[in-house]
Amino acid sequence: SESLFTRFEGLPIHQLCYFQGHYSKKASLKDLCWCLWLGAEPYYPTLKKPDKFGMTPLHILALSQRPNAELCTEVLKLAPETIATADKFRRTPVEYSLRNRAPGGGDIVHLIYRELVDSQIRDRIESMKWKDELMKEVYALKRDMPLAERQSQVNRITFLRLKYELMEQTSMLEMSLWKSAMIAVKYSSIAKQKVKKKSKLTEHGSVISRPREAERKAYRVHSGAQIIIPQVILFL
């Protein structure tokens, strides 16, 4: 069809990634640098631009039957956001890389999935322990791993990521409810009782009694978290 003949018009980086298997890896990297910095036109923005099939250069590299890990690394550095871009077939570079059976395809999976997980957990998971556990599972994606085992490992990583994200969100919600319960009890007691000697001034000059450890635990038990959190989880 006509779209095949005009697929790479104005998209030299896409064309380079498509035909990179016919050249040496060093030559492909050199051509990429030329397209980005030395060409007559500014082709850098086309790294994120889809072609006729909605594919970015990263899609094309993930599909390649002659995987080029060096070129993929450079494209990932320059346009990491395209890792989650879906094409007209509703597939992302991650999905294509997982189905790539070509020799060396494991290298592409490792590169792409490592970048994907790192970007997903960067702002969603605070616990360094959970982050380290997830990245260990990512590095367990061996380059020569059979397709079935590769998919199984990816499923495990996805399960752990969602689990840790949910635990992180529910922990933050519980802490917020606990804090709200303590504040509510403190201010209601101030309105009803006289201020005790052992007290401290807040930033606004209000006098608040110092809660004891037993009281803090009681606030946590009666904060309503056991009722609220299960209802919120349904929407996470």
N, C-alpha and C positions, 0 to 999 in steps of 0.2 A: 504494500500500500504506500501511498504518498508519505505517510508519517514516518516510515522507515528511512526514506531518502532524505527527509528534512529533520530527522531526529536531533542531530547535533549542530544545527545551524546556530551560530553564535555561542556555542557551548564547547569550546576546545578542551576544557578539563574533562568533561564527560567523555569526549571522543578519545582523549588520551587514556583514560581509565579503561575504556572499552577495548582498545587495541594494545594495551600495555603488555599483554602476553606475547606479542610478536617481537618485543625488543628486550634488551637487557634491563635489569632492575636499575642499574646506574643511569642508563639513558632515559628511563621513564622519570626518574627523580629530577634529572636535569631538565627535561621537557616541562615538568610541573613547575619548576622554578621560573622557567621562561614565560609560561602562561600567566603566572601570578605577578611577576615583577618586571619583566623585560619586554613584554609584548606591547604592540602599538595601542591596544585597548585595555581598559581595566577589567580583567577577567576574574579578579578575586571574588566579586559578589556572586558569580555564577556557581560557586561551590555549594550554595544553598538553594540554587534555582532548579526546579524540576524540569525534566525533558518531556517529550511527547507522552511518555508513559508514567509521568509523575515521579521518575527516578532521579535521585541525586547521584553525584560521583560515588558516594559511599554505598548506595544500592548496587551500583555496577561492580564495584570491587568485591562486595560480599557475594555476588553471584558468579564471579569469574572462575572459570575452570583452570586458570593458571594464577593462583593466589599470589599476590605481591604484598607481603606484610610491611615492607618499608614504605611503599606508596600509601597503604592504608593508614599507617601510623601518622604520616604527614597530613593526610586529609582529616583524620580525627582531631589532630591538634588545631587545624585551621577552622573546622566547622563541626565541633562536637555535638551541637544541637540537632544536626541532621540524623543522628542515631535513632531518634524516635519518630522520624518523618515517615508517613505511610504513602505508598505510591497509589496508582489507580487500581491496583489489585488488592489494596488495603494491607500491604505487607511492608514491614520495616526492614532496614539492613540487618537487624538482629535475627529476624526470622529467616531471611535468606542465608545468612551465615551458618545458622544451625542445620540447614538442609544441604549445605555444600559438602558433597562427598569427594571432591577433588583432593589429590595429595597436597598437603599443606593447608587444607581448609581449616584445620584445627587452630592454626596460627591466627587466622582472621577471627574465628570465634573468640579466642582468648583475648585478643585486642579489643574487639567491639564490646564484648560482654563485660570486661573489666571496666571500661569507660562508662558503660550504661549503669552498672551497679554503683560505681563511685559517684556518679552524678545524682542518682536516686537517693542515696543515703547521706549525701553531704549535708543537707539541711533538715532532713527528716528524722535522723537518729543521732542523739547526743552521746549515748553511751559508747565509749571507745572500745569496751569489751565486746559489745555486739557488732560494732564495725569491723573489728579485727576478725571475729568469727566468720562474718560474711565474706570478707576478702580472702580468708583461707580457703573457703569453699570455691571461690572464683578461681584461685590459683590451682585448685585441684582439677580444673578443666584441662586435662592433658591434651597436648597437641595431636597425639596419635590415637585419641580415644574413639572407639566405634560410635556410629551415629546414635544407636539406641542408648548407650551409656552416657553419651553427651547430653541427650535430651533429658535423661533421668537426673543428671547432675544439675542441669539448668532448672528443672522443676523443683529440686531441693533448695536451690539458692532462692528462687522466687518465693517459696513457702516460708523460708526463714526471714527473708526481707519483710514480707507482709506481717509476719508474726511479731518481729521486733518493732516495726512501725506502730502496730496496734498497741503493744505493751508501752511504748514511749508515749503515745497519745493518752492512753488511759491513766498512766502514772501522773502526767501533767494535770489531767482533769481532776484526779483524786486530790492532788496537792492544792489545787485551786479551791475545791469544795471544803477541804480541811481548813484552809486559811480563812475562807468566808465564814465558816462556823465559829472559829475562834474570835474573829472580829465582831460578829453579831452578839456573841455571849458577853464579850468584854464591854461593849458599849451599852448593852441593856443592864448590866450589873452596875455600871457607873451611874446610870440614871436612877437606880433604885437604892443603892447602898452608899455609905460613906466611903471615901477613899482611904485605903489602909496606908500605914506608914511605909511599908515596903512597896514603893511604886517608882515609876520613872516617867519623865516627860517625853512626849512624842515630838516630832518635828514641828507640829502646829501648836505646841504648848498644852495639849490636853493631857490629863493625868490618867494613866492606864495601869492597873495592877499587873504585876508580873505573873503569868500563868505557871502553875506547877506542872511537873512532868506528868503526874497522874491526870491532871485536868486536860493537858494536851492530848493524851491518849484517848480520853473520853470524847473530846471534840471530834477526833478522827472517826471513832466508832459511830457517833451520832451525827455525822456530817451529811448523811443521806446518799453517800457515794454508792452504797450497795443497791440503791433503787435507781439512781440517775444513770450510772455508767452502763448497765445492761441495755437501757433504752437508747443511749447515744451510740453504742457499738453497732446497732442495726443500721446506722446511717454512715458509718465510717468505711 
